[in-house]
């Protein structure tokens, strides 16, 4: 199963140094039954793009909690065995319920070697100002502030760039 793991550049650097995304459980996003129902599509490519988008929003949340990190969202796509993926919060086999924020959220229960990653997705430098504004506005947006929500939504206007895993040293070494 392809999962999308939200990170920040510092956590990607840690994963690169350790050689693994983590020993588990890891928060990730994937094409789940609830995501399929919400997105209303049978096109796997579109559904995977939606899961990537959910992970990008989770990366924005990580950035909001990590003010010193470069203002770029990071998502690592990795294939893991189906049996290594469990529900996002541990509440049940499909615990997404009606919580839109939880759509597609899963937990990877095993160690994930970075060598198993398929690709890395990172914001371009020109997205930094919008990502910074979106990260700063998250709390207000969660509280129902429409202006703050517009800033958060504006981050989605920036497509994440695709990088091969061989490019991770350049991404973390240069702070790119």
ABEGO torsion letter per residue (X at the ends): XBBBBBBBAAAAAAAAAAGBAEAOBBBBBBBBAAAAAAAGBABAAAAAAAAAAAAAAAAAAAAAABAABBBBBBBBBBBBBAAABBBAAGAEABAAEABAAABGBBBBABBBBAAABABBBBBBAAAAAAAAAAAAAAAAAAAGBAAAAAAAAAAAABBBBBBBAAAAAAAAAAGX
